[in-house]
Amino acid sequence: MDRTSGRSALRVQGRKAAAALGGQQSSGTRHPLVAVAMVLPLAIVLAVVFGGWEAVITQASSVVGMLGR
């Protein structure tokens, strides 16, 4: 029980610190387009470095096919 109350006290302190610095409290989720914007540059670099354009195209077409169901 002591662990739980300690963690919640730390969360409260973190929220107070974020509010004092003018930050917003995040809900723990992000918009899917933000996630894509974060991952896409790394995916492109990895595809160029390892020469995996065909694999990227295959995976993308598979995802589009599943979304189209």
NUTORMAR-371909 format. One record per atom (N, C-alpha, C): x, y, z; residue in three letters; atom name; residue number from 1. Coordinates in Angstrom, 1 decimal. Example, Ala and Ser with C-alpha at 12.3 -4.5 7.8 and 13.67 -1.06 7.14 Angstrom:
NUTORMAR-371909
+--------+--------+--------+---------+-------+-----+
:   east :  north :     up : residuo : atomo : num :
+--------+--------+--------+---------+-------+-----+
:   13.2 :   -5.7 :    7.8 :     ala :     N :   1 :
:   12.3 :   -4.5 :    7.8 :     ala :    CA :   1 :
:   13.2 :   -3.3 :    7.8 :     ala :     C :   1 :
:   12.8 :   -2.2 :    7.1 :     ser :     N :   2 :
:   13.7 :   -1.1 :    7.1 :     ser :    CA :   2 :
:   12.9 :    0.0 :    7.9 :     ser :     C :   2 :
+--------+--------+--------+---------+-------+-----+
This chain:
NUTORMAR-371909
+--------+--------+--------+---------+-------+-----+
:   east :  north :     up : residuo : atomo : num :
+--------+--------+--------+---------+-------+-----+
:    0.8 :   -1.2 :    0.0 :     met :     N :   1 :
:    0.0 :    0.0 :    0.0 :     met :    CA :   1 :
:    0.9 :    1.3 :    0.0 :     met :     C :   1 :
:    2.0 :    1.2 :    0.7 :     asp :     N :   2 :
:    2.9 :    2.3 :    0.7 :     asp :    CA :   2 :
:    3.4 :    2.7 :   -0.7 :     asp :     C :   2 :
:    3.7 :    1.7 :   -1.5 :     arg :     N :   3 :
:    4.1 :    1.9 :   -2.9 :     arg :    CA :   3 :
:    3.1 :    2.7 :   -3.7 :     arg :     C :   3 :
:    1.9 :    2.4 :   -3.6 :     thr :     N :   4 :
:    0.8 :    3.0 :   -4.3 :     thr :    CA :   4 :
:    0.7 :    4.5 :   -3.9 :     thr :     C :   4 :
:    0.7 :    4.7 :   -2.7 :     ser :     N :   5 :
:    0.5 :    6.1 :   -2.2 :     ser :    CA :   5 :
:    1.7 :    7.0 :   -2.6 :     ser :     C :   5 :
:    2.9 :    6.3 :   -2.6 :     gly :     N :   6 :
:    4.1 :    7.0 :   -3.0 :     gly :    CA :   6 :
:    4.1 :    7.4 :   -4.5 :     gly :     C :   6 :
:    3.6 :    6.5 :   -5.3 :     arg :     N :   7 :
:    3.5 :    6.8 :   -6.7 :     arg :    CA :   7 :
:    2.5 :    7.9 :   -7.0 :     arg :     C :   7 :
:    1.4 :    7.8 :   -6.3 :     ser :     N :   8 :
:    0.4 :    8.8 :   -6.6 :     ser :    CA :   8 :
:    0.9 :   10.2 :   -6.1 :     ser :     C :   8 :
:    1.6 :   10.2 :   -5.0 :     ala :     N :   9 :
:    2.2 :   11.5 :   -4.6 :     ala :    CA :   9 :
:    3.2 :   12.1 :   -5.6 :     ala :     C :   9 :
:    3.9 :   11.2 :   -6.2 :     leu :     N :  10 :
:    4.9 :   11.6 :   -7.2 :     leu :    CA :  10 :
:    4.1 :   12.2 :   -8.4 :     leu :     C :  10 :
:    3.0 :   11.5 :   -8.8 :     arg :     N :  11 :
:    2.2 :   12.0 :   -9.9 :     arg :    CA :  11 :
:    1.7 :   13.4 :   -9.7 :     arg :     C :  11 :
:    1.2 :   13.6 :   -8.4 :     val :     N :  12 :
:    0.6 :   14.9 :   -8.1 :     val :    CA :  12 :
:    1.7 :   15.9 :   -8.1 :     val :     C :  12 :
:    2.9 :   15.6 :   -7.7 :     gln :     N :  13 :
:    4.0 :   16.6 :   -7.7 :     gln :    CA :  13 :
:    4.4 :   16.9 :   -9.2 :     gln :     C :  13 :
:    4.4 :   15.9 :  -10.0 :     gly :     N :  14 :
:    4.7 :   16.1 :  -11.4 :     gly :    CA :  14 :
:    3.7 :   16.9 :  -12.1 :     gly :     C :  14 :
:    2.4 :   16.8 :  -11.8 :     arg :     N :  15 :
:    1.4 :   17.6 :  -12.3 :     arg :    CA :  15 :
:    1.5 :   19.0 :  -11.9 :     arg :     C :  15 :
:    1.8 :   19.2 :  -10.6 :     lys :     N :  16 :
:    2.0 :   20.6 :  -10.1 :     lys :    CA :  16 :
:    3.2 :   21.3 :  -10.8 :     lys :     C :  16 :
:    4.3 :   20.5 :  -11.0 :     ala :     N :  17 :
:    5.5 :   21.1 :  -11.7 :     ala :    CA :  17 :
:    5.2 :   21.4 :  -13.1 :     ala :     C :  17 :
:    4.4 :   20.6 :  -13.8 :     ala :     N :  18 :
:    4.0 :   20.8 :  -15.2 :     ala :    CA :  18 :
:    3.1 :   22.1 :  -15.3 :     ala :     C :  18 :
:    2.2 :   22.2 :  -14.3 :     ala :     N :  19 :
:    1.3 :   23.3 :  -14.3 :     ala :    CA :  19 :
:    2.1 :   24.6 :  -14.0 :     ala :     C :  19 :
:    3.1 :   24.5 :  -13.2 :     ala :     N :  20 :
:    3.9 :   25.7 :  -12.8 :     ala :    CA :  20 :
:    4.7 :   26.2 :  -14.0 :     ala :     C :  20 :
:    5.1 :   25.2 :  -14.8 :     leu :     N :  21 :
:    5.9 :   25.6 :  -16.0 :     leu :    CA :  21 :
:    5.1 :   25.9 :  -17.2 :     leu :     C :  21 :
:    3.8 :   25.9 :  -17.1 :     gly :     N :  22 :
:    2.9 :   26.3 :  -18.1 :     gly :    CA :  22 :
:    2.6 :   25.1 :  -19.1 :     gly :     C :  22 :
:    3.0 :   23.9 :  -18.8 :     gly :     N :  23 :
:    2.7 :   22.8 :  -19.7 :     gly :    CA :  23 :
:    1.3 :   22.3 :  -19.5 :     gly :     C :  23 :
:    0.9 :   21.5 :  -20.5 :     gln :     N :  24 :
:   -0.5 :   20.9 :  -20.4 :     gln :    CA :  24 :
:   -0.3 :   19.5 :  -19.9 :     gln :     C :  24 :
:   -1.3 :   19.0 :  -19.2 :     gln :     N :  25 :
:   -1.3 :   17.7 :  -18.8 :     gln :    CA :  25 :
:   -1.7 :   16.8 :  -19.9 :     gln :     C :  25 :
:   -0.9 :   15.8 :  -20.3 :     ser :     N :  26 :
:   -1.2 :   14.9 :  -21.4 :     ser :    CA :  26 :
:   -2.1 :   13.8 :  -20.9 :     ser :     C :  26 :
:   -2.9 :   13.3 :  -21.8 :     ser :     N :  27 :
:   -3.8 :   12.2 :  -21.4 :     ser :    CA :  27 :
:   -3.2 :   10.9 :  -21.7 :     ser :     C :  27 :
:   -2.0 :   10.8 :  -22.2 :     gly :     N :  28 :
:   -1.3 :    9.6 :  -22.4 :     gly :    CA :  28 :
:   -1.5 :    9.0 :  -23.8 :     gly :     C :  28 :
:   -2.3 :    9.7 :  -24.6 :     thr :     N :  29 :
:   -2.5 :    9.2 :  -26.0 :     thr :    CA :  29 :
:   -2.1 :   10.3 :  -26.9 :     thr :     C :  29 :
:   -1.8 :   10.0 :  -28.1 :     arg :     N :  30 :
:   -1.5 :   11.0 :  -29.1 :     arg :    CA :  30 :
:   -2.3 :   10.6 :  -30.4 :     arg :     C :  30 :
:   -2.4 :   11.7 :  -31.2 :     his :     N :  31 :
:   -3.2 :   11.5 :  -32.4 :     his :    CA :  31 :
:   -2.4 :   10.6 :  -33.4 :     his :     C :  31 :
:   -3.1 :    9.7 :  -34.1 :     pro :     N :  32 :
:   -2.4 :    8.8 :  -35.0 :     pro :    CA :  32 :
:   -1.5 :    9.5 :  -36.0 :     pro :     C :  32 :
:   -1.9 :   10.7 :  -36.5 :     leu :     N :  33 :
:   -1.1 :   11.4 :  -37.5 :     leu :    CA :  33 :
:    0.2 :   11.9 :  -36.9 :     leu :     C :  33 :
:    0.2 :   12.2 :  -35.6 :     val :     N :  34 :
:    1.4 :   12.6 :  -34.9 :     val :    CA :  34 :
:    2.3 :   11.4 :  -34.8 :     val :     C :  34 :
:    1.8 :   10.3 :  -34.5 :     ala :     N :  35 :
:    2.6 :    9.1 :  -34.4 :     ala :    CA :  35 :
:    3.2 :    8.7 :  -35.8 :     ala :     C :  35 :
:    2.5 :    8.9 :  -36.9 :     val :     N :  36 :
:    3.0 :    8.7 :  -38.2 :     val :    CA :  36 :
:    4.1 :    9.7 :  -38.5 :     val :     C :  36 :
:    3.9 :   10.9 :  -38.2 :     ala :     N :  37 :
:    4.9 :   11.9 :  -38.4 :     ala :    CA :  37 :
:    6.2 :   11.7 :  -37.7 :     ala :     C :  37 :
:    6.0 :   11.0 :  -36.5 :     met :     N :  38 :
:    7.2 :   10.7 :  -35.7 :     met :    CA :  38 :
:    8.0 :    9.5 :  -36.3 :     met :     C :  38 :
:    7.3 :    8.6 :  -36.8 :     val :     N :  39 :
:    7.9 :    7.3 :  -37.3 :     val :    CA :  39 :
:    8.3 :    7.3 :  -38.7 :     val :     C :  39 :
:    7.7 :    8.1 :  -39.5 :     leu :     N :  40 :
:    7.9 :    8.1 :  -41.0 :     leu :    CA :  40 :
:    9.4 :    8.4 :  -41.3 :     leu :     C :  40 :
:   10.0 :    9.5 :  -40.8 :     pro :     N :  41 :
:   11.4 :    9.8 :  -41.2 :     pro :    CA :  41 :
:   12.3 :    8.6 :  -40.9 :     pro :     C :  41 :
:   12.2 :    8.0 :  -39.7 :     leu :     N :  42 :
:   13.0 :    6.9 :  -39.4 :     leu :    CA :  42 :
:   12.8 :    5.7 :  -40.3 :     leu :     C :  42 :
:   11.5 :    5.5 :  -40.6 :     ala :     N :  43 :
:   11.2 :    4.4 :  -41.6 :     ala :    CA :  43 :
:   11.9 :    4.6 :  -42.9 :     ala :     C :  43 :
:   11.8 :    5.8 :  -43.4 :     ile :     N :  44 :
:   12.4 :    6.2 :  -44.7 :     ile :    CA :  44 :
:   13.9 :    6.0 :  -44.6 :     ile :     C :  44 :
:   14.6 :    6.5 :  -43.6 :     val :     N :  45 :
:   16.0 :    6.3 :  -43.5 :     val :    CA :  45 :
:   16.4 :    4.8 :  -43.4 :     val :     C :  45 :
:   15.7 :    4.0 :  -42.7 :     leu :     N :  46 :
:   16.0 :    2.6 :  -42.6 :     leu :    CA :  46 :
:   15.8 :    1.9 :  -43.9 :     leu :     C :  46 :
:   14.7 :    2.3 :  -44.6 :     ala :     N :  47 :
:   14.5 :    1.7 :  -45.9 :     ala :    CA :  47 :
:   15.6 :    2.0 :  -46.9 :     ala :     C :  47 :
:   16.1 :    3.3 :  -46.9 :     val :     N :  48 :
:   17.1 :    3.7 :  -47.8 :     val :    CA :  48 :
:   18.4 :    3.0 :  -47.4 :     val :     C :  48 :
:   18.8 :    2.9 :  -46.1 :     val :     N :  49 :
:   20.0 :    2.3 :  -45.7 :     val :    CA :  49 :
:   20.1 :    0.9 :  -46.0 :     val :     C :  49 :
:   19.0 :    0.1 :  -45.7 :     phe :     N :  50 :
:   19.0 :   -1.3 :  -45.9 :     phe :    CA :  50 :
:   18.4 :   -1.7 :  -47.3 :     phe :     C :  50 :
:   18.0 :   -0.8 :  -48.1 :     gly :     N :  51 :
:   17.5 :   -1.1 :  -49.4 :     gly :    CA :  51 :
:   16.2 :   -1.9 :  -49.4 :     gly :     C :  51 :
:   15.3 :   -1.6 :  -48.5 :     gly :     N :  52 :
:   14.1 :   -2.4 :  -48.4 :     gly :    CA :  52 :
:   12.9 :   -1.8 :  -49.0 :     gly :     C :  52 :
:   13.0 :   -1.1 :  -50.1 :     trp :     N :  53 :
:   11.8 :   -0.4 :  -50.7 :     trp :    CA :  53 :
:   10.7 :   -1.4 :  -51.0 :     trp :     C :  53 :
:   11.2 :   -2.6 :  -51.6 :     glu :     N :  54 :
:   10.2 :   -3.6 :  -52.0 :     glu :    CA :  54 :
:    9.4 :   -4.1 :  -50.8 :     glu :     C :  54 :
:   10.1 :   -4.3 :  -49.7 :     ala :     N :  55 :
:    9.5 :   -4.8 :  -48.5 :     ala :    CA :  55 :
:    8.5 :   -3.8 :  -47.9 :     ala :     C :  55 :
:    8.9 :   -2.5 :  -48.0 :     val :     N :  56 :
:    8.1 :   -1.4 :  -47.5 :     val :    CA :  56 :
:    6.8 :   -1.3 :  -48.3 :     val :     C :  56 :
:    7.0 :   -1.4 :  -49.6 :     ile :     N :  57 :
:    5.8 :   -1.4 :  -50.5 :     ile :    CA :  57 :
:    4.9 :   -2.6 :  -50.3 :     ile :     C :  57 :
:    5.5 :   -3.8 :  -50.1 :     thr :     N :  58 :
:    4.7 :   -5.0 :  -49.8 :     thr :    CA :  58 :
:    3.9 :   -4.8 :  -48.5 :     thr :     C :  58 :
:    4.5 :   -4.4 :  -47.5 :     gln :     N :  59 :
:    3.9 :   -4.2 :  -46.2 :     gln :    CA :  59 :
:    2.8 :   -3.1 :  -46.3 :     gln :     C :  59 :
:    3.1 :   -2.0 :  -47.0 :     ala :     N :  60 :
:    2.1 :   -1.0 :  -47.1 :     ala :    CA :  60 :
:    0.8 :   -1.5 :  -47.9 :     ala :     C :  60 :
:    1.1 :   -2.2 :  -48.9 :     ser :     N :  61 :
:   -0.1 :   -2.8 :  -49.7 :     ser :    CA :  61 :
:   -0.9 :   -3.7 :  -48.8 :     ser :     C :  61 :
:   -0.2 :   -4.5 :  -48.0 :     ser :     N :  62 :
:   -0.9 :   -5.4 :  -47.1 :     ser :    CA :  62 :
:   -1.8 :   -4.7 :  -46.1 :     ser :     C :  62 :
:   -1.2 :   -3.6 :  -45.5 :     val :     N :  63 :
:   -2.0 :   -2.8 :  -44.6 :     val :    CA :  63 :
:   -3.2 :   -2.2 :  -45.3 :     val :     C :  63 :
:   -3.0 :   -1.7 :  -46.5 :     val :     N :  64 :
:   -4.1 :   -1.1 :  -47.2 :     val :    CA :  64 :
:   -5.2 :   -2.1 :  -47.5 :     val :     C :  64 :
:   -4.7 :   -3.3 :  -47.8 :     gly :     N :  65 :
:   -5.7 :   -4.4 :  -48.1 :     gly :    CA :  65 :
:   -6.5 :   -4.7 :  -46.8 :     gly :     C :  65 :
:   -5.8 :   -4.8 :  -45.7 :     met :     N :  66 :
:   -6.6 :   -5.1 :  -44.4 :     met :    CA :  66 :
:   -7.5 :   -4.0 :  -44.1 :     met :     C :  66 :
:   -7.1 :   -2.7 :  -44.3 :     leu :     N :  67 :
:   -8.0 :   -1.6 :  -43.9 :     leu :    CA :  67 :
:   -9.2 :   -1.5 :  -44.9 :     leu :     C :  67 :
:   -9.0 :   -2.0 :  -46.1 :     gly :     N :  68 :
:  -10.1 :   -2.0 :  -47.0 :     gly :    CA :  68 :
:  -11.2 :   -3.0 :  -46.8 :     gly :     C :  68 :
:  -11.0 :   -3.9 :  -45.9 :     arg :     N :  69 :
:  -12.0 :   -5.0 :  -45.7 :     arg :    CA :  69 :
:  -13.2 :   -4.4 :  -45.1 :     arg :     C :  69 :
+--------+--------+--------+---------+-------+-----+
